[in-house]
Amino acid sequence: MSDPTFRQVRLGEALKRLREHAGLSQREAAYRLRYNYQKLSRIENGQLPDYHGLRAMLDLYGVLVAEEAPFIDMWERACEKGWWHAYGPDSGGYISLEHDAIRVREFQLGYIPGLLQTERYMRTVFLGWQVQRSRKWIEDQIAIRMRRQQRLVGDDPLEFYAVIAENAFRHADREQLLHINEIAWLPNVTVQALPDAVGINEGHNGSFIALDFAYPGEMSVLYVEHPAGSTHVEDVERVKATKLLFKHLSKLALTPDESAEWIGRLAAGR
């Protein structure tokens, strides 16, 4: 079974808050709903309830019929299967986060960000990994990244802000470099290059992505990939500290215009 999507987790958390506000323990609520304790626990951790189960919980937690609409809407959105499910149960992860985000700030130390990659660069990256992958897996990953890039255009485009260390440009060919400058012309995209000349800085600790969502309180999530997989952090203070670090790195980096000129010179030499 695949992990719950970001939307499913948000619904579970909303139902948990309603239960707590109603003054019910998980065991008390489960008993009144004729659920076993484990089932309610799974629902609050992201397992989707059926429609009638959702309505029963809203009724038990004291939500008036006139106030049910936002929760029904959350449930309907959580029921939607993301386009990435066509590529297998394990294809979600970060994609479900990015899919719901309204703003993404990405610092990259070693690679060109996926939203800015050309197909040729993607293929080079996947073929360069130590663990050999099947041709189908590689083609699927390329298709997923190309689909993700559609978020940068359209009626409701993702706001994307990337700070990229000089090291990440070293293995980018001319086509990739020119592509970055082309995408950076979009009004919702900002790209800054961080040259080695700025010296040692906190960015050397590793790449990271901060995502903002249109939830109450302007919720944000920190996403970090590592050799053993990935992790995401929702702790407000830790995410805030990381966003301040991103702001610091953006001040160290070349301005967007200077970056475009710098990248253009790199492309001219390749």
C-alpha positions as a Markdown table, in Angstrom:
| # | Residue | x | y | z |
|---|---|---|---|---|
| 1 | Met | 0.0 | 0.0 | 0.0 |
| 2 | Ser | 1.3 | 3.4 | -0.9 |
| 3 | Asp | 1.9 | 6.2 | 1.6 |
| 4 | Pro | -1.0 | 8.7 | 2.1 |
| 5 | Thr | -0.8 | 11.8 | -0.1 |
| 6 | Phe | -0.4 | 15.2 | 1.3 |
| 7 | Arg | -4.1 | 15.9 | 0.9 |
| 8 | Gln | -5.0 | 12.7 | 2.8 |
| 9 | Val | -2.7 | 13.6 | 5.7 |
| 10 | Arg | -4.2 | 17.1 | 5.9 |
| 11 | Leu | -7.7 | 15.7 | 6.0 |
| 12 | Gly | -6.7 | 13.3 | 8.8 |
| 13 | Glu | -5.1 | 16.1 | 10.8 |
| 14 | Ala | -8.3 | 18.3 | 10.3 |
| 15 | Leu | -10.4 | 15.4 | 11.7 |
| 16 | Lys | -8.1 | 14.9 | 14.6 |
| 17 | Arg | -8.4 | 18.6 | 15.5 |
| 18 | Leu | -12.1 | 18.4 | 15.3 |
| 19 | Arg | -12.2 | 15.4 | 17.7 |
| 20 | Glu | -9.9 | 17.1 | 20.2 |
| 21 | His | -11.9 | 20.3 | 20.0 |
| 22 | Ala | -15.0 | 18.2 | 20.8 |
| 23 | Gly | -13.2 | 16.9 | 23.9 |
| 24 | Leu | -13.2 | 13.3 | 22.8 |
| 25 | Ser | -10.3 | 10.9 | 23.2 |
| 26 | Gln | -9.5 | 8.7 | 20.2 |
| 27 | Arg | -10.9 | 5.7 | 22.0 |
| 28 | Glu | -14.1 | 7.5 | 23.0 |
| 29 | Ala | -14.7 | 8.7 | 19.5 |
| 30 | Ala | -13.9 | 5.2 | 18.0 |
| 31 | Tyr | -16.4 | 3.6 | 20.4 |
| 32 | Arg | -19.2 | 6.1 | 19.5 |
| 33 | Leu | -18.5 | 5.6 | 15.8 |
| 34 | Arg | -18.5 | 1.8 | 16.2 |
| 35 | Tyr | -14.9 | 1.8 | 14.9 |
| 36 | Asn | -12.1 | 0.0 | 16.5 |
| 37 | Tyr | -9.4 | 2.2 | 17.9 |
| 38 | Gln | -6.8 | 1.3 | 15.3 |
| 39 | Lys | -9.1 | 2.3 | 12.4 |
| 40 | Leu | -9.7 | 5.8 | 13.7 |
| 41 | Ser | -6.0 | 6.1 | 14.3 |
| 42 | Arg | -5.3 | 5.1 | 10.7 |
| 43 | Ile | -7.8 | 7.7 | 9.5 |
| 44 | Glu | -6.2 | 10.5 | 11.5 |
| 45 | Asn | -2.8 | 9.5 | 10.0 |
| 46 | Gly | -4.1 | 9.8 | 6.4 |
| 47 | Gln | -6.2 | 6.7 | 5.6 |
| 48 | Leu | -9.3 | 7.9 | 3.8 |
| 49 | Pro | -12.6 | 7.3 | 5.5 |
| 50 | Asp | -15.6 | 6.5 | 3.3 |
| 51 | Tyr | -18.2 | 9.3 | 2.7 |
| 52 | His | -20.7 | 8.1 | 5.3 |
| 53 | Gly | -17.9 | 7.6 | 7.8 |
| 54 | Leu | -16.7 | 11.2 | 7.2 |
| 55 | Arg | -20.3 | 12.5 | 7.8 |
| 56 | Ala | -20.6 | 10.4 | 11.0 |
| 57 | Met | -17.4 | 11.9 | 12.3 |
| 58 | Leu | -18.4 | 15.5 | 11.5 |
| 59 | Asp | -21.7 | 14.9 | 13.2 |
| 60 | Leu | -20.1 | 13.4 | 16.3 |
| 61 | Tyr | -17.6 | 16.2 | 16.5 |
| 62 | Gly | -20.4 | 18.8 | 16.5 |
| 63 | Val | -19.9 | 20.3 | 13.0 |
| 64 | Leu | -23.1 | 21.9 | 11.8 |
| 65 | Val | -24.5 | 20.8 | 8.4 |
| 66 | Ala | -24.0 | 24.4 | 7.2 |
| 67 | Glu | -20.3 | 24.2 | 8.1 |
| 68 | Glu | -19.6 | 20.8 | 6.6 |
| 69 | Ala | -18.7 | 22.0 | 3.1 |
| 70 | Pro | -15.0 | 22.7 | 3.6 |
| 71 | Phe | -14.4 | 19.3 | 5.1 |
| 72 | Ile | -16.4 | 17.6 | 2.3 |
| 73 | Asp | -14.3 | 19.5 | -0.2 |
| 74 | Met | -11.1 | 18.3 | 1.6 |
| 75 | Trp | -12.4 | 14.7 | 1.4 |
| 76 | Glu | -13.2 | 15.0 | -2.3 |
| 77 | Arg | -9.8 | 16.4 | -3.1 |
| 78 | Ala | -8.1 | 13.7 | -1.0 |
| 79 | Cys | -10.0 | 11.1 | -3.0 |
| 80 | Glu | -8.6 | 12.3 | -6.3 |
| 81 | Lys | -5.8 | 10.1 | -7.6 |
| 82 | Gly | -2.8 | 12.2 | -8.6 |
| 83 | Trp | -1.6 | 11.8 | -12.2 |
| 84 | Trp | 1.6 | 10.2 | -10.8 |
| 85 | His | -0.3 | 7.1 | -9.7 |
| 86 | Ala | -0.1 | 5.9 | -13.3 |
| 87 | Tyr | 3.6 | 5.4 | -12.7 |
| 88 | Gly | 3.2 | 3.1 | -9.8 |
| 89 | Pro | 2.3 | 3.2 | -6.0 |
| 90 | Asp | 5.8 | 4.5 | -5.1 |
| 91 | Ser | 5.9 | 7.4 | -7.5 |
| 92 | Gly | 4.3 | 10.0 | -5.2 |
| 93 | Gly | 6.4 | 11.2 | -2.3 |
| 94 | Tyr | 7.6 | 14.6 | -3.1 |
| 95 | Ile | 5.4 | 15.0 | -6.2 |
| 96 | Ser | 2.2 | 15.1 | -4.1 |
| 97 | Leu | 3.8 | 17.9 | -2.0 |
| 98 | Glu | 4.8 | 19.9 | -5.1 |
| 99 | His | 1.4 | 19.3 | -6.7 |
| 100 | Asp | -0.4 | 21.1 | -4.0 |
| 101 | Ala | 2.2 | 23.8 | -3.3 |
| 102 | Ile | 1.7 | 27.4 | -4.4 |
| 103 | Arg | 5.4 | 28.3 | -3.9 |
| 104 | Val | 8.6 | 26.4 | -4.0 |
| 105 | Arg | 12.1 | 27.6 | -2.9 |
| 106 | Glu | 14.9 | 25.2 | -3.9 |
| 107 | Phe | 18.6 | 25.4 | -3.1 |
| 108 | Gln | 20.6 | 22.9 | -5.1 |
| 109 | Leu | 24.2 | 22.1 | -4.4 |
| 110 | Gly | 24.9 | 19.3 | -6.9 |
| 111 | Tyr | 22.2 | 19.1 | -9.6 |
| 112 | Ile | 20.1 | 21.4 | -11.8 |
| 113 | Pro | 16.6 | 21.4 | -10.2 |
| 114 | Gly | 14.2 | 19.0 | -11.7 |
| 115 | Leu | 11.8 | 21.7 | -12.8 |
| 116 | Leu | 14.6 | 23.2 | -14.9 |
| 117 | Gln | 16.1 | 20.1 | -16.4 |
| 118 | Thr | 16.1 | 19.2 | -20.1 |
| 119 | Glu | 15.3 | 15.6 | -21.1 |
| 120 | Arg | 18.9 | 15.0 | -22.1 |
| 121 | Tyr | 20.2 | 16.2 | -18.7 |
| 122 | Met | 17.7 | 14.0 | -16.9 |
| 123 | Arg | 18.8 | 10.9 | -18.8 |
| 124 | Thr | 22.5 | 11.7 | -18.0 |
| 125 | Val | 21.7 | 12.0 | -14.3 |
| 126 | Phe | 19.8 | 8.7 | -14.2 |
| 127 | Leu | 22.3 | 6.8 | -16.2 |
| 128 | Gly | 25.1 | 8.1 | -13.9 |
| 129 | Trp | 23.6 | 6.6 | -10.8 |
| 130 | Gln | 25.5 | 3.7 | -9.2 |
| 131 | Val | 22.4 | 1.6 | -8.9 |
| 132 | Gln | 21.4 | 0.4 | -12.3 |
| 133 | Arg | 17.8 | 1.0 | -13.3 |
| 134 | Ser | 15.7 | -0.6 | -16.0 |
| 135 | Arg | 15.0 | 1.4 | -19.2 |
| 136 | Lys | 11.3 | 1.6 | -18.3 |
| 137 | Trp | 12.1 | 3.0 | -14.8 |
| 138 | Ile | 14.3 | 5.7 | -16.4 |
| 139 | Glu | 11.7 | 6.6 | -19.1 |
| 140 | Asp | 9.0 | 6.8 | -16.4 |
| 141 | Gln | 11.1 | 9.1 | -14.3 |
| 142 | Ile | 11.8 | 11.4 | -17.3 |
| 143 | Ala | 8.0 | 11.4 | -18.1 |
| 144 | Ile | 7.2 | 12.3 | -14.5 |
| 145 | Arg | 9.7 | 15.2 | -14.5 |
| 146 | Met | 8.5 | 16.5 | -17.8 |
| 147 | Arg | 4.9 | 16.4 | -16.4 |
| 148 | Arg | 6.0 | 18.2 | -13.2 |
| 149 | Gln | 7.4 | 21.1 | -15.3 |
| 150 | Gln | 3.9 | 21.9 | -16.6 |
| 151 | Arg | 3.3 | 23.5 | -13.2 |
| 152 | Leu | 5.4 | 26.4 | -14.3 |
| 153 | Val | 3.0 | 27.4 | -17.0 |
| 154 | Gly | -0.8 | 27.7 | -17.4 |
| 155 | Asp | -3.5 | 29.6 | -15.6 |
| 156 | Asp | -2.3 | 29.0 | -12.1 |
| 157 | Pro | 1.5 | 28.6 | -12.3 |
| 158 | Leu | 3.7 | 27.5 | -9.5 |
| 159 | Glu | 5.9 | 30.2 | -8.1 |
| 160 | Phe | 9.4 | 28.8 | -8.3 |
| 161 | Tyr | 12.6 | 30.3 | -6.8 |
| 162 | Ala | 15.9 | 28.5 | -7.3 |
| 163 | Val | 19.3 | 29.3 | -5.9 |
| 164 | Ile | 21.9 | 27.0 | -7.6 |
| 165 | Ala | 25.5 | 26.5 | -6.6 |
| 166 | Glu | 28.2 | 26.7 | -9.2 |
| 167 | Asn | 29.0 | 23.1 | -8.7 |
| 168 | Ala | 25.6 | 22.1 | -10.1 |
| 169 | Phe | 26.4 | 23.8 | -13.4 |
| 170 | Arg | 29.7 | 21.9 | -14.1 |
| 171 | His | 28.1 | 19.0 | -15.8 |
| 172 | Ala | 25.3 | 20.9 | -17.6 |
| 173 | Asp | 25.7 | 21.1 | -21.4 |
| 174 | Arg | 25.0 | 24.1 | -23.5 |
| 175 | Glu | 21.4 | 23.0 | -24.2 |
| 176 | Gln | 20.7 | 22.8 | -20.4 |
| 177 | Leu | 22.2 | 26.1 | -19.7 |
| 178 | Leu | 20.3 | 27.9 | -22.4 |
| 179 | His | 17.1 | 26.1 | -21.2 |
| 180 | Ile | 17.6 | 27.5 | -17.7 |
| 181 | Asn | 17.8 | 31.1 | -19.0 |
| 182 | Glu | 14.7 | 30.5 | -21.2 |
| 183 | Ile | 12.6 | 29.3 | -18.3 |
| 184 | Ala | 13.9 | 32.0 | -16.0 |
| 185 | Trp | 12.1 | 34.6 | -18.3 |
| 186 | Leu | 8.8 | 33.3 | -16.9 |
| 187 | Pro | 7.3 | 35.9 | -14.5 |
| 188 | Asn | 6.8 | 33.2 | -11.8 |
| 189 | Val | 10.3 | 31.8 | -12.0 |
| 190 | Thr | 13.5 | 33.3 | -10.4 |
| 191 | Val | 16.9 | 31.7 | -10.8 |
| 192 | Gln | 20.1 | 32.8 | -9.1 |
| 193 | Ala | 23.6 | 31.3 | -9.4 |
| 194 | Leu | 25.8 | 31.0 | -6.3 |
| 195 | Pro | 29.4 | 31.2 | -7.5 |
| 196 | Asp | 32.3 | 29.5 | -5.7 |
| 197 | Ala | 33.8 | 32.9 | -5.3 |
| 198 | Val | 31.5 | 33.6 | -2.3 |
| 199 | Gly | 33.5 | 31.1 | -0.3 |
| 200 | Ile | 32.4 | 28.6 | 2.3 |
| 201 | Asn | 28.8 | 29.1 | 3.4 |
| 202 | Glu | 25.9 | 27.3 | 5.0 |
| 203 | Gly | 24.7 | 26.0 | 1.6 |
| 204 | His | 27.5 | 23.5 | 1.7 |
| 205 | Asn | 25.5 | 21.6 | 4.3 |
| 206 | Gly | 23.3 | 20.3 | 1.4 |
| 207 | Ser | 20.4 | 20.8 | -0.9 |
| 208 | Phe | 16.8 | 21.5 | 0.4 |
| 209 | Ile | 13.4 | 22.5 | -0.8 |
| 210 | Ala | 10.9 | 24.7 | 1.1 |
| 211 | Leu | 7.2 | 24.5 | -0.1 |
| 212 | Asp | 4.4 | 26.8 | 0.8 |
| 213 | Phe | 0.7 | 25.8 | 0.7 |
| 214 | Ala | -2.6 | 27.7 | 0.6 |
| 215 | Tyr | -3.7 | 26.4 | 4.0 |
| 216 | Pro | -4.7 | 28.5 | 7.0 |
| 217 | Gly | -1.6 | 30.0 | 8.5 |
| 218 | Glu | 0.3 | 29.8 | 5.2 |
| 219 | Met | 1.6 | 26.3 | 6.1 |
| 220 | Ser | 5.1 | 25.4 | 4.9 |
| 221 | Val | 7.1 | 22.1 | 4.6 |
| 222 | Leu | 10.8 | 21.5 | 4.3 |
| 223 | Tyr | 11.8 | 18.6 | 2.1 |
| 224 | Val | 15.3 | 17.1 | 2.1 |
| 225 | Glu | 16.6 | 14.1 | 0.0 |
| 226 | His | 19.5 | 12.0 | 1.4 |
| 227 | Pro | 21.2 | 8.7 | 0.4 |
| 228 | Ala | 18.8 | 6.6 | 2.4 |
| 229 | Gly | 15.7 | 8.3 | 0.9 |
| 230 | Ser | 14.0 | 11.6 | 1.9 |
| 231 | Thr | 12.3 | 13.4 | 4.8 |
| 232 | His | 9.9 | 16.3 | 5.2 |
| 233 | Val | 9.6 | 18.5 | 8.2 |
| 234 | Glu | 6.6 | 20.5 | 9.2 |
| 235 | Asp | 7.9 | 22.0 | 12.5 |
| 236 | Val | 7.2 | 25.7 | 12.2 |
| 237 | Glu | 10.5 | 26.9 | 13.7 |
| 238 | Arg | 12.7 | 24.5 | 11.8 |
| 239 | Val | 11.0 | 25.4 | 8.5 |
| 240 | Lys | 11.2 | 29.1 | 9.3 |
| 241 | Ala | 15.0 | 28.8 | 10.0 |
| 242 | Thr | 15.5 | 27.1 | 6.7 |
| 243 | Lys | 13.6 | 29.8 | 4.8 |
| 244 | Leu | 15.8 | 32.4 | 6.5 |
| 245 | Leu | 18.8 | 30.4 | 5.3 |
| 246 | Phe | 17.4 | 30.4 | 1.7 |
| 247 | Lys | 17.0 | 34.2 | 1.9 |
| 248 | His | 20.7 | 34.5 | 3.1 |
| 249 | Leu | 21.9 | 32.3 | 0.2 |
| 250 | Ser | 19.9 | 34.4 | -2.3 |
| 251 | Lys | 21.7 | 37.5 | -1.0 |
| 252 | Leu | 25.0 | 35.8 | -1.4 |
| 253 | Ala | 24.1 | 34.7 | -5.0 |
| 254 | Leu | 24.3 | 36.8 | -8.1 |
| 255 | Thr | 21.1 | 38.7 | -8.9 |
| 256 | Pro | 18.7 | 37.1 | -11.4 |
| 257 | Asp | 20.0 | 39.4 | -14.2 |
| 258 | Glu | 23.6 | 38.8 | -13.3 |
| 259 | Ser | 22.9 | 35.1 | -13.1 |
| 260 | Ala | 21.4 | 35.0 | -16.6 |
| 261 | Glu | 24.5 | 36.7 | -17.9 |
| 262 | Trp | 26.8 | 34.4 | -16.0 |
| 263 | Ile | 24.9 | 31.3 | -17.3 |
| 264 | Gly | 24.9 | 32.7 | -20.8 |
| 265 | Arg | 28.7 | 33.0 | -20.7 |
| 266 | Leu | 29.0 | 29.4 | -19.5 |
| 267 | Ala | 26.8 | 28.3 | -22.4 |
| 268 | Ala | 28.9 | 30.2 | -24.9 |
| 269 | Gly | 31.9 | 28.3 | -23.8 |
| 270 | Arg | 30.3 | 24.9 | -24.3 |
